[in-house]
Amino acid sequence: MDSLDAFARTKLDALESGSLRRRLVPTERGTGAAAARRGRALVSFSCNDYLGLSHHPHVIAAAQAAAAAYGAGAGGSRLVTGDHPYLGQLEERLARHKGVEAALVFGSGYLANLGITPALAGRDDLIVLDELSHACMWAGARLSGARVLTFRHNDPADLAAILGANRARHGRALVLTERIFSMDGDRAPLADILAVAQDHDAWTLVDDAHGIGVVEDGPRAPLEMGTLSKALGSYGGYLCASRPVIDLMVSRARSFVYTTGLPPASAAAALEALTILEAEPERRARPLDLARRFTARLGLPEAESAVVPVLVGEAQRALEISAALEAQGYLVVAIRPPTVPAGTARLRVAFSAAHDAAQVDGLAAALTALIG
């Protein structure tokens, strides 16, 4: 055990020296955009609760009723005893929302991506990812055993060149990208990517974790996964696809087959949140409107989503600015490598329907004073 502890300490020291060590900070979240850390009341701009639904009274009531009716946990894998009624209802609603035949709910978005890709690709196949794809897409691709290549971020021409040079040597091919990229907030050119993939008989998987409920316009991919933990204010993940594909996942997606089903409260909360977001288009429009108000005040390129990166460069500087903002009452967490490439540490500002214009303007003014 001494060697294990020594190994851990050496790694921690290296992370510390590069301002890359992570620490947990207890955070209380309240209604609206309220948060508290170390006894200080804050306005949070670091939460992915884009529509403010995690504290909506109807969402909370739905979760409470589901827990009272079916218990706190699912009790087992969905293929054993964990397939409680809320899951089927949620899948029907998600499929209808996406305009597809079927959906499947997973334990989280990360688990969804760990299961989907290996169920569709194997040793003799090809997977091509956008170079900025989320870590869970990379993890699923590597678990598959397929050959994994990358194309330049949001570059359909590079994707076409890679598929053109490599597709014929492999059985099946998948293209992986995101509708909204979580650290940059930019949109993928999905129409062009889908066209390239179709030309080369490749199946496209789109991660819609940061798009659903906020930025969903444009074409649909044959495989669309996402999370229930952001705009839907709950927890869990899903895949929307054709009925045969979903049926295959039920038998072959290991992160679905071999894990406990989503708790009833989480499924019921997401179901109620989906009802609210479909009924309130003004709520869905607000995060992007506020993000664009912010970028206009800072002279940044116009926001494409509810996420706006403010690039700083070095990790220590990002931490310093984040701490200075917290002292002024704003929670904006620093994002550092390896989450983002070296030299691109940033403040990731996330906007919610729960924010008001004065809060956005206050943050913009504080940032302007700190970074010019």
C-alpha positions in Angstrom: 0.0 0.0 0.0 3.0 2.3 0.5 3.8 2.2 -3.2 0.2 2.9 -4.0 0.0 6.0 -1.8 3.4 7.2 -3.2 2.1 6.8 -6.7 -1.0 8.8 -5.9 1.0 11.6 -4.1 3.4 11.9 -7.0 0.5 12.3 -9.5 -1.2 14.8 -7.2 1.9 16.8 -6.9 2.3 17.0 -10.6 -1.3 18.1 -11.0 -0.9 20.7 -8.3 2.2 22.2 -10.0 0.3 22.7 -13.2 -2.8 24.1 -11.5 -4.7 21.0 -12.7 -5.7 19.3 -9.5 -9.5 19.1 -9.0 -11.2 19.5 -5.6 -14.8 19.0 -4.6 -16.5 22.1 -3.3 -19.9 21.6 -1.5 -22.4 23.7 -3.3 -26.0 24.4 -2.4 -28.3 25.1 -5.3 -31.5 27.0 -4.7 -34.4 28.3 -6.9 -33.6 30.5 -9.8 -29.9 30.7 -10.4 -29.1 30.9 -6.7 -26.1 29.0 -5.3 -24.0 29.1 -2.1 -20.5 28.1 -1.4 -18.5 28.5 1.8 -21.4 30.5 3.2 -21.4 33.0 0.4 -24.6 33.6 -1.7 -23.8 33.4 -5.4 -25.5 33.7 -8.8 -24.5 30.6 -10.7 -23.4 30.7 -14.3 -21.9 27.2 -14.1 -25.0 25.1 -14.1 -26.4 23.1 -17.0 -30.0 23.5 -15.7 -30.7 25.5 -18.9 -34.4 25.9 -18.4 -34.4 26.2 -14.6 -36.6 23.1 -14.4 -34.7 21.2 -11.6 -36.5 23.4 -9.1 -39.8 23.7 -10.9 -42.6 22.8 -8.4 -44.3 20.5 -10.9 -41.1 18.6 -11.6 -40.4 18.2 -7.9 -44.0 17.1 -7.3 -43.7 14.5 -10.1 -40.5 13.1 -8.6 -42.1 12.9 -5.1 -45.2 11.1 -6.3 -43.1 8.6 -8.3 -40.9 7.8 -5.2 -44.0 7.4 -3.1 -45.5 5.0 -5.6 -42.5 2.9 -6.7 -39.7 3.6 -4.1 -36.4 5.4 -4.2 -34.7 3.0 -6.5 -35.5 0.8 -9.5 -34.4 -2.3 -7.6 -32.5 -4.0 -10.5 -31.6 -4.0 -14.1 -34.4 -3.1 -16.4 -34.3 -6.6 -17.9 -34.8 -8.1 -14.5 -37.1 -6.1 -12.2 -36.2 -2.5 -12.8 -38.5 -1.6 -15.7 -41.0 0.5 -13.8 -43.9 2.2 -15.7 -42.4 5.7 -15.8 -39.5 4.5 -18.0 -41.8 3.3 -20.8 -43.8 6.5 -20.7 -40.7 8.6 -20.8 -39.3 6.7 -23.8 -42.6 7.2 -25.7 -42.4 10.9 -25.1 -38.7 11.2 -26.0 -39.3 9.4 -29.3 -42.2 11.6 -30.1 -40.2 14.7 -29.2 -37.4 13.7 -31.6 -39.8 12.5 -34.3 -38.5 8.9 -34.3 -39.9 5.4 -33.8 -38.4 4.6 -30.4 -36.2 5.6 -27.5 -34.2 3.9 -24.7 -33.4 5.4 -21.4 -30.0 4.7 -19.8 -28.6 5.4 -16.4 -26.7 8.5 -17.6 -25.6 10.2 -20.8 -22.1 8.8 -20.2 -23.4 5.3 -19.8 -25.4 5.7 -23.0 -22.3 6.5 -25.0 -20.4 3.7 -23.4 -23.1 1.3 -24.6 -24.3 2.6 -28.0 -21.1 2.6 -30.0 -19.8 -0.8 -29.0 -23.2 -2.3 -29.8 -22.9 -1.1 -33.4 -19.2 -1.4 -34.2 -16.4 -3.9 -33.6 -12.9 -4.9 -34.5 -13.2 -4.7 -38.3 -15.1 -1.4 -38.3 -14.3 2.3 -38.4 -15.3 5.2 -36.1 -14.6 8.8 -37.0 -15.1 11.4 -34.3 -15.0 15.2 -34.3 -11.7 15.9 -32.5 -13.6 17.8 -29.8 -16.1 15.1 -29.0 -17.0 14.6 -25.4 -14.9 12.1 -23.3 -17.8 9.6 -23.1 -17.9 9.4 -26.9 -14.2 8.7 -27.0 -14.7 6.1 -24.3 -17.4 4.3 -26.2 -15.4 4.4 -29.4 -12.4 2.8 -27.8 -14.4 0.2 -26.0 -15.8 -1.0 -29.3 -12.4 -2.2 -30.5 -13.0 -0.5 -33.9 -10.4 1.6 -35.6 -10.8 5.2 -34.3 -9.9 8.3 -36.3 -10.7 12.0 -35.9 -11.7 14.7 -38.2 -11.0 18.4 -37.7 -13.6 20.2 -35.5 -16.8 20.9 -37.5 -15.0 20.3 -40.8 -17.2 18.2 -43.2 -14.5 18.4 -45.9 -12.0 16.7 -43.6 -14.5 14.1 -42.7 -15.1 13.4 -46.3 -11.4 13.0 -47.0 -10.9 10.6 -44.1 -13.9 8.5 -45.1 -12.9 8.5 -48.7 -9.4 7.2 -47.8 -10.4 4.6 -45.2 -14.1 3.6 -45.5 -13.6 0.8 -48.1 -11.2 -1.2 -45.8 -13.8 -1.6 -43.0 -17.1 -3.3 -42.6 -19.3 -0.8 -40.8 -18.6 2.9 -40.1 -19.8 5.4 -37.6 -19.5 9.2 -37.4 -19.7 10.7 -34.0 -20.3 14.4 -33.2 -22.3 16.7 -31.0 -25.1 19.1 -31.9 -23.8 21.7 -29.4 -20.2 21.3 -28.1 -20.2 21.5 -24.4 -17.0 23.5 -23.9 -17.2 25.9 -26.9 -20.9 26.3 -27.2 -20.8 26.1 -31.0 -23.1 24.1 -33.3 -22.0 21.3 -35.6 -22.8 21.7 -39.3 -25.1 18.7 -39.1 -26.6 18.8 -42.6 -23.2 18.7 -44.2 -21.9 16.0 -41.8 -25.0 13.8 -42.4 -24.6 14.2 -46.2 -21.0 13.1 -46.1 -21.8 10.2 -43.8 -24.6 9.0 -46.1 -22.4 9.2 -49.2 -20.0 6.8 -47.5 -22.6 4.5 -45.9 -21.6 5.6 -42.4 -24.1 5.9 -39.5 -24.1 9.2 -37.6 -24.4 9.4 -33.8 -25.2 12.9 -32.5 -24.8 13.8 -28.8 -27.6 16.3 -28.1 -26.9 16.7 -24.4 -26.5 20.5 -24.6 -29.0 21.1 -27.4 -32.3 19.4 -26.4 -34.8 22.0 -25.1 -32.7 24.9 -26.1 -31.2 24.6 -29.6 -32.8 21.7 -31.5 -33.4 23.1 -35.0 -31.9 21.5 -38.0 -31.8 17.9 -39.3 -31.9 14.8 -37.2 -29.3 12.0 -37.2 -30.3 8.3 -37.4 -28.8 8.0 -33.9 -29.5 10.8 -31.4 -28.5 10.4 -27.8 -28.6 12.9 -24.9 -29.1 13.4 -21.2 -32.0 14.1 -18.9 -29.7 16.0 -16.5 -29.4 19.4 -18.3 -32.4 21.2 -19.8 -34.7 18.5 -18.4 -33.4 19.1 -14.9 -33.3 15.5 -13.8 -30.8 12.6 -14.3 -30.3 9.9 -16.9 -29.5 9.4 -20.6 -31.3 8.2 -23.7 -31.0 7.1 -27.3 -33.6 8.0 -29.9 -33.5 5.8 -33.1 -35.5 3.4 -35.2 -37.3 0.5 -33.5 -34.9 -2.2 -34.7 -31.9 -0.2 -33.4 -33.5 0.3 -30.0 -34.5 -3.3 -29.8 -30.9 -4.3 -30.5 -29.7 -2.0 -27.7 -31.9 -3.7 -25.2 -30.0 -6.9 -25.9 -26.5 -5.7 -26.7 -25.7 -2.3 -25.0 -23.8 -3.5 -22.0 -24.2 -0.3 -20.1 -27.9 -0.8 -20.3 -28.1 -4.6 -19.8 -25.8 -4.8 -16.8 -26.8 -1.8 -14.7 -29.7 -0.8 -12.4 -32.6 1.0 -14.0 -33.1 4.7 -13.6 -34.9 5.6 -10.3 -38.6 6.3 -10.7 -38.2 9.8 -9.3 -35.7 10.7 -12.0 -37.8 9.3 -14.8 -40.9 11.0 -13.6 -39.1 14.4 -13.2 -37.8 14.2 -16.7 -41.2 13.3 -18.1 -42.8 16.3 -16.4 -39.9 18.6 -17.5 -40.4 17.5 -21.1 -44.1 18.4 -20.8 -43.2 21.9 -19.6 -40.5 22.7 -22.1 -42.8 21.7 -25.0 -45.6 23.9 -23.6 -43.4 27.0 -23.0 -41.5 28.1 -26.1 -40.6 31.4 -24.4 -38.7 29.5 -21.7 -36.8 27.6 -24.3 -35.8 30.8 -26.1 -34.6 32.6 -23.1 -31.1 31.0 -22.5 -29.9 31.8 -26.0 -31.3 35.3 -25.8 -29.4 35.9 -22.6 -26.2 34.3 -24.0 -26.4 36.7 -26.9 -26.9 39.7 -24.6 -23.8 38.7 -22.8 -21.6 38.2 -25.9 -22.8 41.6 -27.3 -21.7 43.3 -24.1 -18.3 41.6 -24.1 -17.7 42.0 -27.8 -17.5 38.2 -28.3 -18.8 36.4 -31.4 -22.6 35.9 -31.1 -23.6 33.0 -29.0 -24.8 29.9 -30.8 -26.1 28.2 -27.7 -26.6 28.6 -24.0 -22.8 28.1 -23.5 -20.3 30.8 -24.0 -16.6 30.2 -23.4 -14.4 33.1 -22.3 -10.9 31.9 -23.2 -8.1 32.8 -20.7 -5.2 30.6 -21.7 -3.3 29.3 -18.7 -5.0 27.2 -16.0 -3.8 29.3 -13.1 -5.1 32.5 -14.6 -8.5 30.9 -15.2 -8.6 29.9 -11.5 -7.7 33.4 -10.4 -10.4 35.0 -12.5 -13.0 32.5 -11.3 -12.0 33.2 -7.6 -12.3 37.0 -8.3 -15.7 36.5 -9.7 -16.8 34.4 -6.8 -15.7 37.2 -4.4 -18.1 39.5 -6.3 -21.0 37.0 -6.1 -20.7 35.1 -9.3 -20.1 31.3 -9.7 -18.2 30.7 -13.0 -16.0 27.7 -12.7 -12.7 27.5 -14.5 -12.3 24.8 -17.1 -8.8 23.4 -17.5 -6.9 20.7 -19.4 -7.5 17.8 -20.1 -11.1 18.8 -20.5 -9.9 21.5 -23.0 -6.7 21.6 -24.9 -3.5 22.9 -23.3 -3.3 26.7 -23.4 -7.1 27.1 -23.8 -8.2 27.2 -20.1 -11.4 29.2 -19.9 -14.4 30.3 -18.0 -17.4 28.4 -19.3 -20.5 30.6 -18.8 -23.8 28.8 -19.0 -27.1 30.7 -19.3 -30.4 29.6 -18.0 -34.0 30.7 -18.2 -33.7 31.3 -14.5 -31.3 34.2 -15.0 -32.5 37.8 -15.4 -31.0 40.5 -17.5 -29.5 42.4 -14.6 -27.6 39.3 -13.5 -26.2 38.8 -17.0 -25.2 42.5 -17.3 -23.6 42.3 -13.8 -21.4 39.4 -14.8 -20.5 41.0 -18.1 -19.4 44.2 -16.2 -17.4 42.2 -13.7 -15.6 40.2 -16.4 -14.8 43.3 -18.4 -13.1 44.8 -15.4 -11.1 41.7 -14.8 -9.9 40.8 -18.3 -10.4 44.1 -20.2 
